[in-house]
Amino acid sequence: MNRVIRRGTHAALLAGASLLAADLANAQAFQCGRKGGDFLFAQEAKANSLDQHTSSTISTRNIAMNMFESLMTRDENMSPIPELAAEVIESADKKTYTFKLRQGIKFHNGKTMTSADVLASYNRYMKVGIDRGIYAIVEKYEAPDPATFVVTLKQPQPTFLENFSSFSVPVVIIPSELADAPAMQLKTVGTGPFELVEFVADSHVKMKRFDGYQSDTRYKTTDGFGGYKVACLDTATFRFVVEPQARVAGLEAGEFHAVEDLPAKAQPRLKDNKNVVLKPLKNFWVQIATPNFSLPPMDNLNVRRAIQAALDMEEIMEAATDGAYDLNVGYQYPGQAYYTDAGKELYNQKNAAKAKQLLQQGGYKGEKVILLTNRDYPSMYNAALVMSEQLKAVGINAELSVLDWPATVNQQQNTNTGWHWFFTGYGTNTSLGGIAALRFHAPPFNTYKPKPGEEDKEFIAAFNDVANGDTLEKRKVAFARAQARMFDQVMALPFGSLTKVQATRANVEGFKPYRIPRVSNVWIKG
């Protein structure tokens, strides 16, 4: 396969690309064991949209990334790889990246992809894409010929390709004629192996095989979000099944071919079921809550610190996961390059006396503290439920606000009223590495909802040093500073890391657990 980058490249990427090429040279391309069939997947949460530019929810990504593709993405080990790009050429001054496009790529509407579509996709993203802060470093985008797309930076950025290949809220490539679509209203026309049949809100999304799809022959099978992808199935339907026991019952009865998440209490029984195969994925996400600094009393640092001091993370994570968890300080997992325990003295304090003292210092007068959560993801709901009881025990007037998942995301992203803490999981960004793990707390996201002009400058300085440090060691030091600052200012409450267990029927082949349920290279035995 072509190397990921030429000239002035990052050694790790070159080494990874070379090893992959050597491995694949001796391998045979993937072939479906059987073609046909209708695959039914039980998803635990509703999707608020399929507009991958403007939705950061995993429930959207689960579905949309089987239909959309990007210039670059991440492989099985989270390293950047080309997808719709044939190769990426980095200039000697590391300010210009030239993307040569794969040829003959078709959109689901039959149109052949050119650089005009790529340029239009980036232009739309810079208007409505909710992670567009990644691209503040870009000076200009150009399409000098139909097969070439050029990105010029204002200055070199060592982490640019990490950002460019992020699939948190990726710049998926769409036809140029859709570039003016308003946020959350993009028509689902991509280049992926499956195309949309129907999206019925609160019910399901159905896809079918895209017969015009061109598999990436540089690979021999799927590799993360990229690789050699084949639609073996005629159709794949993602049904929204928010009740865990309904997913279990449907899997046992053979109604569902696969499910996204199995409750821990059901797993021992299912493990003995010869018709079911469990597929665990450790460290699926960091269970977390983020605050709303704009709404009193969360604008009071002592009140936030009191809440942080009161929490027993073991009790919260036990309830959230039925025991399928690890206590974990911060925003990376042990073994990741950026892992640090900076701020550990403020994690899992379980100190009621300290919490009450801080509440007194902060002048807390019994104001309501609203915990915004949902039942679609039981781990989020249960974490909120236990946290509310722990807060009440130290004298905080805690109250749950329970909506469905799309509604909670909409309220957190678009309002500064009616909630004080938002419950979610940091899975994708944590898995992508240091800079991505912090991005939600930097402009323009600022998920801790500071008042305008009151963004945390110390955190932003550390975040920028993670993005721009010229060596990994400098970036790791900056990451530790950023994480320590987040604990000190209580910019989030990371509870611990969750293990997610997916499962399939025994007659399903090729389904491998990953950050999303990939339905490419999956078939049903006859």
Sequence and secondary structure as in RCSB ss.txt:
>XXXX:A:sequence
MNRVIRRGTHAALLAGASLLAADLANAQAFQCGRKGGDFLFAQEAKANSLDQHTSSTISTRNIAMNMFESLMTRD
ENMSPIPELAAEVIESADKKTYTFKLRQGIKFHNGKTMTSADVLASYNRYMKVGIDRGIYAIVEKYEAPDPATFV
VTLKQPQPTFLENFSSFSVPVVIIPSELADAPAMQLKTVGTGPFELVEFVADSHVKMKRFDGYQSDTRYKTTDGF
GGYKVACLDTATFRFVVEPQARVAGLEAGEFHAVEDLPAKAQPRLKDNKNVVLKPLKNFWVQIATPNFSLPPMDN
LNVRRAIQAALDMEEIMEAATDGAYDLNVGYQYPGQAYYTDAGKELYNQKNAAKAKQLLQQGGYKGEKVILLTNR
DYPSMYNAALVMSEQLKAVGINAELSVLDWPATVNQQQNTNTGWHWFFTGYGTNTSLGGIAALRFHAPPFNTYKP
KPGEEDKEFIAAFNDVANGDTLEKRKVAFARAQARMFDQVMALPFGSLTKVQATRANVEGFKPYRIPRVSNVWIK
G
>XXXX:A:secstr
   SEESS  HHHHHHHHHHHHHHHTS     SS   EEEEEESS  S S TTT   HHHHHHHTTT   SEEE 
TTS EEESSEEEEEE TTS EEEEEE SS B TTS B  HHHHHHHHHHHHHH TTGGGGGGEEEEEEEETTEEE
EEESS  TTHHHHHT  SS      GGGTT  TT      SSSEEEEEEETTTEEEEEE TT    TTSSSEETT
EES    SSEEEEEE   HHHHHHHHHHTS SEES   GGGHHHHHT TTEEEEEEEEEEEEEEEE TTSTTTT 
HHHHHHHHHH  HHHHHHHHHTT EE   SSS TTSTT   TTGGGSS   HHHHHHHHHHTT    EEEEEEES
SSHHHHHHHHHHHHHHHHTT EEEEEEE HHHHHHHHHH SSS SEEEEEE HHHHH HHHHHHTTSTTT TT  
 TT   HHHHHHHHHHHH SSHHHHHHHHHHHHHHHHHHT  EEEEEEEEEEEEETTEES    SS   TT EE 
 
